[in-house]
Amino acid sequence: MSYATLRAFSLGVGDDASTYGGALMALMTYLWAGSKASDTIARFSLPYRPFDYCPCGQAGTESARSPCEVGGTVTDTETQMLVRFVIIAPVLILTSVTIIIPISVYGEEIEDINTSSVFENEWKSTVDLEKEGSFRLSWKPMPHRIIFLIEAKTRGYVGLGFSMDGRMVKADITVAWVQDKSNKPYLIDCHGSDDNSMPIKDTIQNNEILHGYQNNTHTIIMFTRLWNTCDKEEDLIIGNDTIKIIWALNEDDPIDETMYNIRWHGKAQRGYRSLNLRNPPMKQVDKSIKYYDFTLPNISITNNMATVYWCKVFKAPQVSSKHHIVGYTPIQNENSDLIHHMLLYECHDNRSPKMDQYSSENGFLCYTSQMPEETESCITPIVTWAIGSEGEFFPSHVGMPIEPDTKGAKYYLLEVHYDNPTLKQVYDNSGIRIYYTEKLRKYDAGIFVSGTIVSPLHIIPPYQTAYKTAGYCDKYCTNAVLPFNGINTFSVVLHSHSAAYKMKLRHFRQGEELPPIVQDEHYDFNYQQSRSLPREVTIFPGDELVTECTYNTANRTLPTQGGYSTKQEMCLSYITYYPKVQLASCQSMNPIPFFFLTFGIKEFYHYDMNMIEKVFLKLTDKEIKRHFKTTSVTPQFPTIASGREFDEQLNEAHISALKQMPDYTIDEPEETNLFHDLVISEPLEFQNKTFSQHLLDLPWKEICQRAEEMFYYGSHMTFCRFENDSLALVIL
């Protein structure tokens, strides 16, 4: 279909009947021929504008609102074209019956439209906000607006809102219904009141209804709004961050568009769910693609374990030639709500005969004495799933390689983290399904992890509303591993625990900060879907990365330590990229002497700093050579003294330097005990206190700003860990 014909359809409606009729027939022929309506809408779109574009004035200024007040709605060119298109678009019904409905177009009716077949593939994403399917939401992102479809099991009103915290207070709310007598649809743009009472109608109505209909059981509403309506007083900007979608429904309609006598929805007919409305949807799986399941053998989670890390070795899929993994999805059951994350690692030690034995066993507790030494080679992640994620499918030009036994990994290790705060007694057989194909793609993809090493040394003070920490990947690591043309990042999983509410992967080149690779100003611990980047980002040799986490501990009275329990904290980025290189992780932590000195501690009884460092790092007795120790306190990525070279001899450090113990398992971690065992000898004012007691006694409200600056911008040890089980250690 030509652009000219589409333009005639879009702009000629009502001007000339013959032009309209011909364009309409051409458009319907185009749709019925199988082309996606999204292609059509895309051609209507104006040149690309970012999500915060304001057609009614400059965002963030007082003048932004005035043009919008004319007529009370935004009526830019895109809206006119969009309405004229979608007014012929069908509506999905929650039943399996095909509904044929008359849809009015400027006074005429288009009948006999099979609504399911025309539009069933048009919605980019669909989720059931209510477990029983009584409230289904579909949406289609466009360059500077978004279209929503609500399908709710009610003949009364429906409510859909956007909230920062899951509450109605100050939320951006839409209330819609179809009047029973007139069958006329209504939609009101509202905002939440300060006292959680009935929503208040906005002064400016920025949401536009495209269609509304109800049958004997369901109400269906289609509407659109701009990503940024410019109504900064009563609407929220929908950007690239996680946002909480709140929903509600009731069996009765309001009396009229003033929403007079609107009834409370009740506790049972409401809820919220975190989503990223701009993230691309899950792709449909091609029937020709194979799959392979890695599931646990119905293991027992006992009622005395709040946090459990369970690991199991699996044999890799048997292939006679190279294949590509193209995506993955979680395998879950009724107890899967206890799962915090699942990681699947490649194991690079194919020589040990014990690995075959381990693959036939039920598994073992991760990061404890039960964990076999042979599994220390299982360090390269190929799947990173976390709570709230639906999985991921990779772009069509990349895939994770699976090689035959003689060339690639022969075994995989599945790690499953159970968060069991209510101490349930359950059995679980959850896991991961990978999808793979013999049709090779252009590039091999890989994943490496960056951020802060999981350790009790990662301290977050209590009483804080915006405390920041950082984990570094320095230029010496990227120079040593990355190819000349760099690697191209296309997806990132941001991972932290419940105190974090902002995360950012910062990107530096030659001392200058580039735009963040990914960031989330409203990070939600319960929604850790991978972030597909709108444009691939190249990381070159010499580039530096900073994973930044911002924490809120205002309601905590004790310091929070880094660790594997969800009561503790992490700050990690799992970066998916191509072409694949031999990098497993690039992370940092503060050196031991620097850490204790920041808290005013110079010496302990019975332990010198070198001994303490070896305990924390779990290093062998080999001397680790360190050169050019420097400290940076500049408010940018810490710089390193000129003339410093990457020292290959540092690779002799044992791989277990990066392994830390979880908080609650059968074996209590050594690090937790160590803080109790360390008794201060200097300075005198803290003498004879344990370090644990010292942390409790610190005046956190007074010292937290200094501690934040020292730990963020001060000295860091960077660990550059390779797939071949070697480790490079660099001191900043």
Secondary structure, DSSP 8 states (H G I E B T S, - for coil): --HHHHHHHHHHTTT-HHHHHHHHHHHHHHHHTT--HHHHHHHHS-S---TT--TTS-TTSGGGTGGGGSTTS---HHHHHHHHHHTT-----SSSS-----EEETTEEE----HHHHHTTT-SEEEESSTTSSEEEEEEE-SSEEEEEEEES-SS-EEEEEESSSSSTT-EEEEEEE-TTT--EEEEEEE--TTS-S-EE-SS---EEEEEEE-SS-EEEEEEEES--S-TTT-----SS-EEEEEEE-SS--SSTT-TT-----STTEEEEEE-TTS-------TT-EEEEEE--SEEE-TT-SEEEEEEEEE----SS-EEEEEEEEE--TTGGGEEEEEEEEE-----THHHHHHTS--EETTSTTS-GGGGGEEEEEEEEETT---EE--TTEEEEE--TTTS-SEEEEEEEEE-TT---EEE--EEEEEEESS--SEE-EEEEEEE--STT-EE-SS-SSEEEEEEE-HHHHHHHS-TT-EEEEEEEEEE-TTEEEEEEEEEETTEEEEEEEEETT-BTTB---EEEEEEEEE-TT-EEEEEEEE--TT-SS-EEBSSSTTSB-EEEEEEEES--SEEEEEEE--HHHHHHHTT--EESS--HHHHHHHHHT--SS-----------SSSS----TT----GGGGBS-GGGG----SSSSS--HHHHHHHH-BEEESGGGTT-BHHHHHHHS-HHHHHHHHHHHHHHS--EEEEEETTS-EEEEE-
